[in-house]
Amino acid sequence: MTRETGAGGTKQMPDVASNSMVDHIHSTLDWVGMSEIHLPARVSDTLAGERPVSTSIQAYVNLANPDSKGIHMSRLFLMLEETFGDHSVSAASIEQLLRNFLQTHEGLSTRGFVQLDFEYSMRRPALKSSYSGWKSYPVSIKGTLCEEGMRIEMYVEVPYSSTCPCSAALSRQLIQEQFRRDFAEGKVDADAVFEWLGTEEGILATPHSQRSVAQVRVLLDHTEGDAFPITALIDSIEGALKTPVQTAVKRVDEQEFALLNGQNLMFCEDAARRLKQALNPQGCYKDFWLRVNHLESLHAHNAVAIVTKEVDGGYLPIP
């Protein structure tokens, strides 16, 4: 029994979660808790400082006592509201939250877990003009506290454009063949060729490209600081791929985007290798798992590549 104070005074209330029940199945459970908890929060970013976000949260503890009926879910909920109402989302606040989870479930639980999913908005400049616009990136921050210690992970999704190298080669071949047909006789005039290159009849084929998505999960060295490298990770991904999806553009920006796509032809394998090369030397990421998805415009299926940092005991290259 527990005591609760309300408008009618203090009275004893049954505590079903703590009571041992003779008629229930005696077993431990890996995780028990809640999902789809919607709370406003402020997230600490290493480059951008504190930013307001709207989160969807999962919060769990394990049930290590086989004789206990269940956990105290309301305690988890109240601690989420208290922690992220008073503090920004940081490595320190997540660790303290999980320690509070276990403290309030002493004798019941030995592990705690929390995951916050949110859209992270960044203002991105156009490639050439003075335009800029907001771009939203799905982000997840995950904390796990267990017997082995504290573990902080971060996940981001970054859209980009990919142009097929094979399609580009086939398009160039068709243009070459058309050139030979149109300029088969006599001496070739440079001005005539210049004009021809600006016609639809001359450039009769273009390579196919598609919007693509990089999914990147990193294991953070949270001893280096409390803030999360959200902006830094997104910048690293876009910098390695070189063809980030744009926001507001003028024609000069669209032309520059076409140039970048032509200079960065990529199969999904190429994109995955670029990202691995970019992330490997960054010491703040103890491990990483990444998946690139090219949402094919030629096919009805997607092209996918997956790679990890290949750390002993680290992330497995599981799709």
ZIDA-V425599 format. One record per residue. N is the residue number from 1. RES is the residue in three letters. OMEGA is omega as a letter, one per 40 degrees, with the letter a starting at -180 (NA if undefined). Layout:
N|RES|OMEGA, N|RES|OMEGA
This chain:
1|MET|i, 2|THR|i, 3|ARG|i, 4|GLU|a, 5|THR|i, 6|GLY|a, 7|ALA|a, 8|GLY|a, 9|GLY|a, 10|THR|i, 11|LYS|i, 12|GLN|i, 13|MET|i, 14|PRO|i, 15|ASP|a, 16|VAL|a, 17|ALA|a, 18|SER|a, 19|ASN|i, 20|SER|a, 21|MET|a, 22|VAL|a, 23|ASP|i, 24|HIS|a, 25|ILE|a, 26|HIS|a, 27|SER|i, 28|THR|i, 29|LEU|a, 30|ASP|i, 31|TRP|i, 32|VAL|a, 33|GLY|a, 34|MET|i, 35|SER|i, 36|GLU|i, 37|ILE|a, 38|HIS|a, 39|LEU|i, 40|PRO|a, 41|ALA|i, 42|ARG|a, 43|VAL|i, 44|SER|i, 45|ASP|a, 46|THR|a, 47|LEU|a, 48|ALA|a, 49|GLY|a, 50|GLU|i, 51|ARG|i, 52|PRO|i, 53|VAL|i, 54|SER|a, 55|THR|i, 56|SER|a, 57|ILE|i, 58|GLN|i, 59|ALA|a, 60|TYR|i, 61|VAL|i, 62|ASN|i, 63|LEU|a, 64|ALA|a, 65|ASN|a, 66|PRO|a, 67|ASP|a, 68|SER|a, 69|LYS|a, 70|GLY|a, 71|ILE|i, 72|HIS|a, 73|MET|a, 74|SER|i, 75|ARG|i, 76|LEU|a, 77|PHE|a, 78|LEU|i, 79|MET|i, 80|LEU|a, 81|GLU|a, 82|GLU|a, 83|THR|a, 84|PHE|i, 85|GLY|a, 86|ASP|a, 87|HIS|i, 88|SER|i, 89|VAL|a, 90|SER|i, 91|ALA|a, 92|ALA|a, 93|SER|i, 94|ILE|i, 95|GLU|i, 96|GLN|i, 97|LEU|a, 98|LEU|i, 99|ARG|i, 100|ASN|i, 101|PHE|a, 102|LEU|i, 103|GLN|a, 104|THR|i, 105|HIS|i, 106|GLU|a, 107|GLY|i, 108|LEU|a, 109|SER|i, 110|THR|a, 111|ARG|i, 112|GLY|a, 113|PHE|i, 114|VAL|i, 115|GLN|i, 116|LEU|i, 117|ASP|a, 118|PHE|i, 119|GLU|a, 120|TYR|a, 121|SER|i, 122|MET|i, 123|ARG|a, 124|ARG|i, 125|PRO|i, 126|ALA|a, 127|LEU|a, 128|LYS|a, 129|SER|i, 130|SER|a, 131|TYR|i, 132|SER|a, 133|GLY|a, 134|TRP|i, 135|LYS|a, 136|SER|a, 137|TYR|i, 138|PRO|a, 139|VAL|i, 140|SER|i, 141|ILE|a, 142|LYS|i, 143|GLY|i, 144|THR|i, 145|LEU|a, 146|CYS|a, 147|GLU|a, 148|GLU|i, 149|GLY|a, 150|MET|i, 151|ARG|i, 152|ILE|i, 153|GLU|i, 154|MET|a, 155|TYR|i, 156|VAL|i, 157|GLU|a, 158|VAL|i, 159|PRO|i, 160|TYR|i, 161|SER|i, 162|SER|i, 163|THR|a, 164|CYS|i, 165|PRO|i, 166|CYS|i, 167|SER|i, 168|ALA|i, 169|ALA|i, 170|LEU|i, 171|SER|i, 172|ARG|i, 173|GLN|i, 174|LEU|i, 175|ILE|i, 176|GLN|a, 177|GLU|i, 178|GLN|i, 179|PHE|a, 180|ARG|i, 181|ARG|a, 182|ASP|a, 183|PHE|a, 184|ALA|a, 185|GLU|i, 186|GLY|a, 187|LYS|a, 188|VAL|i, 189|ASP|a, 190|ALA|i, 191|ASP|i, 192|ALA|i, 193|VAL|i, 194|PHE|i, 195|GLU|a, 196|TRP|a, 197|LEU|i, 198|GLY|a, 199|THR|i, 200|GLU|i, 201|GLU|i, 202|GLY|i, 203|ILE|a, 204|LEU|a, 205|ALA|i, 206|THR|i, 207|PRO|i, 208|HIS|i, 209|SER|a, 210|GLN|i, 211|ARG|a, 212|SER|a, 213|VAL|i, 214|ALA|i, 215|GLN|a, 216|VAL|i, 217|ARG|a, 218|VAL|i, 219|LEU|a, 220|LEU|i, 221|ASP|a, 222|HIS|i, 223|THR|a, 224|GLU|a, 225|GLY|a, 226|ASP|a, 227|ALA|a, 228|PHE|a, 229|PRO|a, 230|ILE|i, 231|THR|a, 232|ALA|a, 233|LEU|i, 234|ILE|i, 235|ASP|i, 236|SER|a, 237|ILE|a, 238|GLU|i, 239|GLY|i, 240|ALA|a, 241|LEU|i, 242|LYS|a, 243|THR|a, 244|PRO|i, 245|VAL|a, 246|GLN|i, 247|THR|i, 248|ALA|a, 249|VAL|i, 250|LYS|a, 251|ARG|i, 252|VAL|i, 253|ASP|i, 254|GLU|i, 255|GLN|i, 256|GLU|i, 257|PHE|i, 258|ALA|i, 259|LEU|i, 260|LEU|i, 261|ASN|i, 262|GLY|a, 263|GLN|a, 264|ASN|i, 265|LEU|a, 266|MET|i, 267|PHE|i, 268|CYS|i, 269|GLU|i, 270|ASP|a, 271|ALA|a, 272|ALA|i, 273|ARG|i, 274|ARG|a, 275|LEU|i, 276|LYS|i, 277|GLN|a, 278|ALA|a, 279|LEU|a, 280|ASN|a, 281|PRO|a, 282|GLN|a, 283|GLY|a, 284|CYS|i, 285|TYR|a, 286|LYS|i, 287|ASP|i, 288|PHE|i, 289|TRP|i, 290|LEU|i, 291|ARG|i, 292|VAL|a, 293|ASN|i, 294|HIS|a, 295|LEU|a, 296|GLU|i, 297|SER|i, 298|LEU|a, 299|HIS|i, 300|ALA|i, 301|HIS|i, 302|ASN|i, 303|ALA|a, 304|VAL|i, 305|ALA|a, 306|ILE|i, 307|VAL|i, 308|THR|i, 309|LYS|i, 310|GLU|i, 311|VAL|i, 312|ASP|a, 313|GLY|a, 314|GLY|a, 315|TYR|i, 316|LEU|a, 317|PRO|a, 318|ILE|a, 319|PRO|NA
